[in-house]
Amino acid sequence: MSTRERSSIRPFLFQGIRASAARSACRVRPLVGVLLIFLLLSPLTAGEDYAAIFGANYTKAEKFLRQSPWIADSLGLSPLETRIALAVVFPEIIRFRSLEDKIQVRALKVLYVQYGRKYANFSVGHFQMKPTFAEQIERDYNRLFSAAEKAAAEIASFDAGDSSRLRKERVVRLDDLGWQARYLRLFMIVMDKLYGNRTFADDLEKLRFYATAYNAGYSQGEKAIRKMMEIRRFHVQPLFAKNRYNYADVSVFYFSR
């Protein structure tokens, strides 16, 4: 083939290549669009499906909150803070079993009232609050909030001391779901007092921090709480748990749904 013939063919070859590339682009664009939609609608990272893992207990916990809208209303928080608060306690609602709570905790309540903190390692009610948690919340609320702030919160100061009378009153409060909601509200506003100047990357990081603080103990300080955020220690088995999960992950899963 002569040089002139090759030169005359070359433009047609280039036109064919450009046409083929254009057709490929047309086929790729819809595929890219579908992929982008999938990424936007899907979680950024694959996680555990806690609704499937906890099954009926997860469904019951969802139903409990759905059928108890007064809990959210009674918190007196902003819509976002209310969602965070409910997500914070949601794993505990999964774990709560009313019959076991009534049977197993009864004797421990008596021991706590009579002898104090050394017998306080038990959890009460739907939000699985320990007497030591309530004690800490009461002390911090008393010392961190002014009289005006307490009036605005519509919760008076708690009596100080460690008498059997005060411990009995605390157990009675913990047995009442309305009071558990008040303690949850106090937890949220105490956390805001203690850690309100911290900057969180987003609402989910704040939820992770608050949920871990609730589960592991908020008085340990920020460094300890952040360390505990990575630990898998949550389970629903009464004894000898085979599987453990990250408490904050369960909270975030519920919050995100």
Order of alpha helices (4+ residues) and beta strands (2+ residues): alpha-alpha-alpha-alpha-alpha-alpha-alpha-alpha-alpha-alpha-alpha-alpha
